[in-house]
């Protein structure tokens, strides 16, 4: 707005959700406590293998007798009462080292994202009644000492809706954590950032979902819970002013954009770039589908024209034979039919000449 100082330079840092997610993932591992199973679990029994030759597995077995436990398998992870596979150890690599430059980049990105209303709303914060983002209040809020005063302050700027949203979301945790002093979970509310604690910690700390942070100790786990940028931050004026001292020429360096203009399509299509580019290349040559010369006559003609001509003439002759097939069959059938009409007379003649006569029927007068 006219007459107001410009926002701190760190609010213009590039927003890199990939770096924020990476740093948050590794930072959140640094408050873990080591755990492991007992080194002697599943091993507090005297057992040895029976060896080979007894038609049983070579797993160690409990010695002795007089009880059902004797002879049972022991020690192995597949055995009842045995140890687990690869027992967990306390000397696991629990913590992660993170580059300082990456941590600073992630914090700067989170600060820049907290100044974008769309990203703040995308995180689920209720800021419909908030007059501006980032929300900057007078330094006098640092001297508030009562929770009732803190509620009045938040209500006056429309930020109480986000606190009520967090309070309404309180529910019993799913899982075993409910029995381990982590019974309830709730959503995150606003983050109050101050320069000096003149009672502001005591005033705001009891409001559900509200967190507090000193501007000298900005924490990525608070600025981007879950690795998601866009936390709703409420700044005191002195805290916002000190950002120019923490970041800038005298303090930590502010990350720079890799590209001054991130609209890559506009850059490529600009006259300056298009004027020095080579003309667009023609479409790649289309290759026809390979034909099988055994089936395709055209493909065979490319490989062996003589074989193609021979096959073509053969196909023509076959087509001609197919066309004359009816006439040829009719001719053959007519010839067979003409033969059939003399077949009965032939059979009768054959029977006549085949008869066996009696040569002595009229005696032996042959010449008579």
C-alpha positions as CSV (number, residue, x, y, z in Angstrom):
1,X,0.0,0.0,0.0
2,X,1.2,3.6,-0.5
3,X,3.1,4.9,2.4
4,X,4.0,1.5,3.8
5,X,7.5,0.1,3.7
6,X,8.1,-2.7,1.1
7,X,8.1,-6.3,2.5
8,X,11.4,-7.8,3.5
9,X,13.6,-9.0,0.6
10,X,13.5,-12.6,1.9
11,X,9.7,-12.6,1.1
12,X,10.7,-12.6,-2.6
13,X,12.9,-15.7,-2.4
14,X,12.1,-18.5,-4.9
15,X,9.7,-21.1,-3.6
16,X,11.2,-24.6,-3.9
17,X,8.8,-27.2,-2.5
18,X,11.3,-29.9,-3.4
19,X,14.0,-28.4,-1.1
20,X,11.4,-27.7,1.7
21,X,10.2,-31.3,1.6
22,X,13.7,-32.8,1.6
23,X,14.9,-30.6,4.5
24,X,11.8,-31.2,6.5
25,X,12.0,-35.0,6.0
26,X,15.5,-35.0,7.3
27,X,15.0,-32.5,10.1
28,X,12.1,-34.4,11.5
29,X,14.3,-37.4,12.0
30,X,16.6,-35.5,14.4
31,X,14.2,-35.8,17.4
32,X,13.9,-39.5,17.4
33,X,14.9,-41.7,20.4
34,X,16.8,-44.9,19.9
35,X,14.8,-48.1,20.4
36,X,15.6,-51.8,20.1
37,X,14.6,-55.2,21.4
38,X,16.5,-56.7,24.3
39,X,19.8,-58.3,23.2
40,X,18.9,-61.4,25.1
41,X,15.3,-61.7,24.0
42,X,14.7,-65.2,22.6
43,X,18.2,-66.3,23.6
44,X,17.7,-67.1,27.3
45,X,17.5,-70.8,26.9
46,X,20.1,-73.5,26.6
47,X,19.8,-75.1,23.1
48,X,22.0,-76.8,20.6
49,X,21.4,-78.6,17.3
50,X,21.0,-82.3,17.2
51,X,23.0,-82.4,14.0
52,X,22.3,-84.6,11.0
53,X,21.2,-88.2,10.8
54,X,18.1,-87.9,13.0
55,X,15.6,-86.9,10.3
56,X,14.9,-83.5,11.9
57,X,15.8,-80.0,11.1
58,X,19.2,-78.7,12.2
59,X,17.7,-75.8,14.2
60,X,19.0,-75.6,17.8
61,X,16.7,-77.5,20.2
62,X,16.2,-77.1,23.9
63,X,18.0,-79.8,25.9
64,X,16.9,-81.8,28.9
65,X,13.7,-83.8,29.4
66,X,10.6,-84.2,31.5
67,X,8.8,-81.2,30.0
68,X,7.2,-80.4,26.6
69,X,9.8,-77.6,26.1
70,X,12.7,-80.1,25.7
71,X,13.3,-80.9,22.1
72,X,11.5,-77.8,20.8
73,X,13.3,-75.5,18.3
74,X,14.8,-72.3,19.8
75,X,16.8,-69.2,18.8
76,X,15.6,-69.0,15.2
77,X,13.1,-66.4,14.1
78,X,10.9,-69.2,12.8
79,X,10.7,-70.8,16.2
80,X,8.1,-70.2,18.9
81,X,9.8,-68.2,21.6
82,X,12.8,-67.4,19.4
83,X,14.4,-64.0,18.6
84,X,13.2,-61.8,15.8
85,X,15.0,-61.7,12.5
86,X,17.7,-59.1,12.5
87,X,17.1,-57.7,16.0
88,X,16.9,-53.9,16.0
89,X,19.9,-52.1,17.6
90,X,20.2,-48.8,19.3
91,X,23.2,-47.9,17.1
92,X,21.0,-47.4,14.0
93,X,21.6,-44.2,12.0
94,X,18.8,-42.2,13.6
95,X,19.8,-38.6,12.8
96,X,20.5,-36.9,9.5
97,X,23.0,-34.2,8.7
98,X,21.7,-31.4,6.4
99,X,23.6,-28.8,4.5
100,X,23.3,-25.4,6.1
101,X,22.7,-23.7,2.7
102,X,19.8,-26.1,2.1
103,X,18.3,-25.4,5.5
104,X,18.5,-21.6,4.9
105,X,17.1,-22.0,1.4
106,X,14.1,-24.0,2.8
107,X,13.4,-21.4,5.5
108,X,13.6,-18.6,3.0
109,X,11.2,-20.5,0.6
110,X,8.8,-21.1,3.5
111,X,8.9,-17.4,4.5
112,X,8.1,-16.4,0.9
113,X,5.3,-18.9,0.7
114,X,3.7,-17.5,3.9
115,X,3.2,-14.2,2.1
116,X,1.1,-15.8,-0.7
117,X,-2.6,-16.0,0.3
118,X,-3.3,-18.8,-2.2
119,X,-0.7,-21.0,-0.6
120,X,-1.8,-20.2,2.9
121,X,-5.4,-21.1,2.1
122,X,-4.3,-24.2,0.3
123,X,-2.8,-25.4,3.6
124,X,-6.3,-25.2,5.1
125,X,-5.9,-22.0,7.1
126,X,-9.1,-19.9,7.6
127,X,-8.0,-16.4,6.6
128,X,-11.2,-15.1,4.9
129,X,-11.5,-12.2,7.4
130,X,-7.8,-11.4,7.6
131,X,-7.1,-8.0,6.1
132,X,-3.7,-8.8,4.7
133,X,-1.1,-11.5,4.2
134,X,1.5,-11.5,5.7
135,X,-0.4,-10.3,8.8
136,X,1.7,-7.6,10.6
137,X,0.7,-6.3,13.9
138,X,2.0,-3.7,16.3
139,X,5.0,-4.5,18.4
140,X,2.8,-4.0,21.5
141,X,1.4,-7.6,21.1
142,X,4.7,-8.8,22.5
143,X,3.8,-7.4,25.8
144,X,0.4,-9.2,26.0
145,X,0.3,-11.4,29.1
146,X,-3.2,-12.9,29.3
147,X,-4.8,-15.5,27.0
148,X,-8.0,-13.5,27.1
149,X,-6.0,-10.5,25.7
150,X,-4.5,-12.8,23.0
151,X,-8.0,-14.0,22.0
152,X,-9.2,-10.4,21.6
153,X,-6.1,-9.5,19.5
154,X,-6.7,-12.4,17.2
155,X,-10.5,-11.7,17.0
156,X,-9.8,-8.1,16.1
157,X,-7.9,-9.1,12.9
158,X,-10.1,-12.0,11.9
159,X,-7.5,-14.7,12.8
160,X,-9.6,-16.3,15.6
161,X,-11.4,-18.5,13.0
162,X,-8.2,-20.4,12.3
163,X,-7.7,-21.0,16.0
164,X,-11.3,-22.3,16.3
165,X,-10.7,-24.5,13.3
166,X,-7.8,-26.1,15.1
167,X,-9.7,-26.5,18.3
168,X,-12.7,-28.1,16.6
169,X,-10.3,-30.6,14.9
170,X,-9.1,-32.1,18.2
171,X,-9.6,-35.9,18.3
172,X,-8.1,-39.0,19.9
173,X,-5.1,-40.2,18.0
174,X,-5.3,-43.4,16.0
175,X,-2.8,-46.0,17.0
176,X,-0.8,-46.9,20.1
177,X,0.3,-43.3,20.7
178,X,-2.9,-42.7,22.6
179,X,-1.5,-44.8,25.4
180,X,1.9,-43.1,25.3
181,X,1.1,-39.6,26.4
182,X,0.2,-38.6,22.9
183,X,-3.5,-39.0,23.2
184,X,-4.9,-36.1,21.2
185,X,-4.1,-34.7,17.8
186,X,-5.3,-31.4,16.2
187,X,-4.6,-29.3,13.2
188,X,-2.1,-26.4,13.1
189,X,-3.3,-22.9,13.7
190,X,-1.4,-19.6,13.2
191,X,2.3,-19.1,14.0
192,X,3.0,-16.0,16.0
193,X,6.5,-14.6,15.3
194,X,7.9,-12.1,17.8
195,X,11.2,-10.3,18.4
196,X,11.4,-10.3,22.2
197,X,9.3,-12.2,24.6
198,X,7.7,-9.7,27.0
199,X,4.9,-12.1,27.9
200,X,3.7,-13.0,24.4
201,X,4.7,-16.7,25.0
202,X,2.5,-16.9,28.1
203,X,-0.4,-15.2,26.4
204,X,-0.6,-17.3,23.2
205,X,0.7,-20.6,24.2
206,X,-2.5,-22.0,25.6
207,X,-4.6,-21.4,22.5
208,X,-5.2,-24.6,20.6
209,X,-3.1,-24.9,17.4
210,X,-1.2,-21.7,18.0
211,X,2.6,-21.9,18.0
212,X,5.2,-19.2,18.8
213,X,8.6,-18.6,17.4
214,X,11.3,-16.0,17.9
215,X,12.4,-14.4,14.6
216,X,16.0,-15.1,15.5
217,X,15.2,-18.9,15.7
218,X,12.9,-19.5,12.8
219,X,12.2,-23.2,12.5
220,X,11.3,-25.0,9.3
221,X,9.2,-27.6,11.2
222,X,7.0,-24.7,12.2
223,X,7.1,-22.7,9.0
224,X,6.2,-25.7,6.8
225,X,4.5,-28.4,8.9
226,X,4.5,-31.7,7.1
227,X,6.8,-30.3,4.5
228,X,4.0,-28.1,3.1
229,X,4.7,-24.4,2.6
230,X,2.2,-21.7,3.4
231,X,1.9,-21.5,7.2
232,X,-0.4,-18.6,8.4
233,X,2.1,-16.3,10.2
234,X,1.3,-13.4,12.4
235,X,4.3,-11.0,12.7
236,X,5.0,-8.3,15.2
237,X,6.3,-5.2,13.5
238,X,9.7,-5.5,15.1
239,X,10.1,-9.1,14.1
240,X,9.3,-8.2,10.5
241,X,11.7,-5.4,10.5
242,X,14.5,-7.6,11.8
243,X,14.2,-9.9,8.8
244,X,16.1,-7.3,6.7
245,X,18.9,-7.6,9.2
246,X,18.9,-11.4,9.4
247,X,18.7,-11.8,5.6
248,X,20.4,-9.6,3.1
249,X,23.8,-8.0,2.5
250,X,24.7,-8.0,6.2
251,X,23.2,-11.3,7.1
252,X,22.3,-14.6,5.5
253,X,22.3,-14.6,1.7
254,X,18.9,-14.7,0.0
255,X,18.5,-17.4,-2.6
256,X,18.3,-16.2,-6.2
257,X,16.0,-17.4,-9.0
258,X,17.6,-19.7,-11.6
259,X,15.5,-17.8,-14.1
260,X,14.4,-14.2,-14.0
261,X,11.4,-15.0,-16.1
262,X,10.0,-18.5,-15.4
263,X,7.5,-18.3,-18.3
264,X,9.5,-20.7,-20.5
265,X,6.8,-20.9,-23.3
266,X,6.9,-17.1,-23.6
267,X,10.6,-17.1,-23.9
268,X,10.7,-19.8,-26.6
269,X,8.0,-18.1,-28.6
270,X,9.5,-14.6,-28.3
271,X,10.6,-12.9,-31.5
272,X,14.2,-12.6,-30.2
273,X,14.5,-16.4,-29.9
274,X,12.5,-17.4,-32.9
275,X,14.5,-15.1,-35.2
276,X,17.7,-17.0,-34.6
277,X,16.3,-20.5,-34.7
278,X,16.6,-22.9,-37.6
279,X,13.4,-23.4,-39.6
280,X,11.1,-26.1,-38.5
281,X,12.2,-29.5,-39.8
282,X,9.8,-31.5,-41.9
283,X,8.1,-34.4,-40.4
284,X,10.1,-37.6,-40.2
285,X,9.9,-39.9,-43.2
286,X,7.2,-42.5,-42.8
287,X,8.4,-46.0,-43.4
288,X,5.9,-48.3,-44.9
289,X,5.0,-51.5,-43.2
290,X,7.2,-54.4,-44.3
291,X,5.4,-56.7,-46.7
292,X,5.9,-60.5,-46.9
293,X,7.2,-61.4,-50.5
294,X,5.8,-64.9,-50.1
295,X,2.3,-63.4,-49.8
296,X,2.6,-60.0,-51.6
297,X,3.4,-60.0,-55.3
298,X,4.5,-56.3,-55.2
299,X,7.1,-57.1,-52.5
300,X,8.3,-60.0,-54.6
301,X,8.6,-57.8,-57.7
302,X,11.1,-55.6,-55.8
303,X,13.2,-58.5,-54.8
304,X,13.0,-60.7,-57.9
305,X,11.0,-59.4,-60.9
306,X,11.4,-62.7,-62.8
307,X,10.0,-64.8,-60.0
308,X,7.1,-62.3,-59.7
309,X,6.4,-62.6,-63.4
310,X,6.4,-66.4,-63.2
311,X,4.1,-66.3,-60.2
312,X,1.8,-63.9,-62.0
313,X,1.6,-66.1,-65.1
314,X,0.9,-69.0,-62.8
315,X,-1.9,-67.2,-61.1
316,X,-3.4,-66.2,-64.6
317,X,-3.2,-69.8,-65.7
318,X,-4.9,-70.9,-62.5
319,X,-7.6,-68.3,-63.0
320,X,-8.1,-69.6,-66.5
321,X,-8.3,-73.1,-65.3
322,X,-10.9,-72.1,-62.8
323,X,-13.0,-70.4,-65.5
324,X,-12.9,-73.5,-67.8
325,X,-13.5,-76.0,-65.0
326,X,-17.2,-76.1,-65.5
327,X,-16.9,-76.8,-69.2
328,X,-14.3,-79.5,-68.7
329,X,-16.4,-81.2,-66.1
330,X,-19.5,-81.1,-68.4
331,X,-17.5,-82.6,-71.3
332,X,-16.2,-85.4,-69.1
333,X,-19.6,-86.1,-67.7
334,X,-21.2,-86.2,-71.2
335,X,-18.6,-88.7,-72.3
336,X,-19.2,-90.9,-69.3
337,X,-23.0,-90.7,-69.9
338,X,-22.6,-91.8,-73.5
339,X,-20.6,-94.8,-72.4
340,X,-23.3,-95.8,-69.9
341,X,-26.1,-96.2,-72.6
342,X,-24.2,-99.1,-74.2
343,X,-23.2,-100.7,-71.0
344,X,-26.5,-102.7,-70.6
345,X,-26.2,-104.1,-74.1
346,X,-22.6,-105.0,-73.5
347,X,-23.4,-106.8,-70.4
348,X,-26.2,-108.8,-72.1
349,X,-23.8,-109.7,-75.0
350,X,-21.2,-110.8,-72.5
351,X,-23.6,-113.0,-70.7
352,X,-24.7,-114.5,-74.0
353,X,-21.3,-115.4,-75.2
354,X,-20.2,-116.6,-71.8
355,X,-22.8,-119.4,-71.6
356,X,-21.5,-123.0,-71.3
357,X,-23.3,-125.1,-74.0
358,X,-23.5,-129.0,-74.1
359,X,-21.4,-130.0,-77.2
360,X,-22.9,-133.5,-77.1
361,X,-26.5,-132.5,-77.0
362,X,-27.1,-133.5,-80.7
363,X,-24.6,-136.4,-80.7
364,X,-21.3,-136.5,-82.5
365,X,-22.6,-135.5,-85.9
366,X,-20.5,-132.6,-86.2
367,X,-20.8,-132.2,-89.9
368,X,-24.5,-132.9,-90.1
